Amino acid sequence: MTAARRNLNDLLEDLAEAVDAAAELVALGKDRWEAERPLRLAGEAVVGRLGDIATKLPTDLLAGTSELPWAEIKGMRIVVDHAYHGIDYERVWRTLRDDVPELDRAIQQWIGAQRDREVGLQTQDRESLRERGDDLDFGL
C-alpha cells in the first residue's frame, strides 16, 4: 500500500515535532547523552527524520531558506539509515544542539514571510475592490 503524500502543513508539523524532540534531548544535557545509549539512538532517529522530511519539502521553501545546507541535511538521513555503524555521535549532538535550532529559525522566518505575503495580497485585493467601487463590507 502506498502512503498518502503529505502536504506542506503536515510536513511542517512533522518538522516541528522533530525540532521539539531535538530540544528535549539537548535539555537532558551532554553528560546524559554520553552515558545513555538510548538517548544517542533517539538523537540519531531525530536527525534521520529531519533528513527524510527535508527530502519532501517543496522547492519554494528550500529556495526561500537557501542559507541552510539542504544537501547535507538530506544526506544525514542516508548516513543514519545506511551507515549507522560509523555514526559520529559528537557530530549528531552538535547537530541537535546547534544546527536544529538554526533550521527551525529559518523555517519559522520563511513561514512568517509567506503569511506576510498572503496578508499583503489579501489587502491588495480589498484595496483593488474599493478602488473599483466593489467594496461590500457595508460599513460593518
HUFENLIN-V825497 format. One record per residue. NEAR is the number of other C-alpha atoms within 8 Angstrom. Layout:
# HUFENLIN-V825497
((NEAR) (NEAR))
This chain:
# HUFENLIN-V825497
((2) (3) (4) (4) (4) (6) (6) (8) (6) (8) (12) (8) (8) (9) (10) (9) (8) (11) (11) (8) (9) (13) (10) (8) (12) (11) (6) (8) (8) (7) (6) (9) (12) (8) (6) (8) (8) (6) (10) (11) (8) (8) (13) (10) (9) (11) (14) (13) (10) (13) (13) (10) (11) (10) (7) (7) (10) (7) (6) (6) (10) (10) (7) (7) (10) (8) (4) (7) (7) (9) (6) (7) (11) (13) (9) (11) (14) (10) (10) (13) (8) (6) (9) (8) (4) (5) (9) (6) (7) (6) (7) (12) (10) (9) (10) (15) (11) (8) (9) (11) (10) (8) (9) (10) (8) (10) (10) (8) (8) (11) (8) (8) (8) (8) (8) (8) (8) (8) (8) (8) (8) (8) (8) (8) (8) (9) (8) (8) (10) (9) (7) (7) (6) (7) (9) (4) (5) (5) (3) (3))
